[in-house]
Amino acid sequence: MVDATKFDNWLQHLSRNSDAAVRAKAAYLIGKAVEDLDSHQYQDASQALQKAMNDQDPTVLMAAMNALSQFTRGSDQVQLEDAEPQKGGRLVAATVCSVCGKPEALADPDDCPQPNCPYK
């Protein structure tokens, strides 16, 4: 079990700190400690990371995504290569821009300052 004070500090920093680097570090630490969380901490951390998925900073968003990928308790996680598309659907792998590193879903070609943006 993770120390309650330390865990609460991580959650506070993830949700309320104005510094994106601190929020990203908190997400990273939560993901790294996932195996040591008790059931209540696990639930609270999962909810906090899901909220962090709406963070405007791509560094925080990626840290939250990576941390959430560690949250597999009680799920029958399927490896991507073993997954089957459902009803004519297709499997989609998350990708990031090769120039700026933003998640593809957040890459806005009209807003990108990079002259060699692959999405322009």
Secondary structure as UniProt FT lines:
FT   HELIX           4..16
FT   HELIX           20..32
FT   HELIX           34..36
FT   HELIX           39..52
FT   TURN            53..54
FT   HELIX           58..68
FT   TURN            69..70
FT   TURN            73..74
FT   HELIX           80..82
FT   TURN            87..88
FT   TURN            98..100
FT   HELIX           104..106
FT   TURN            109..111
FT   TURN            115..116
FT   TURN            118..119
//
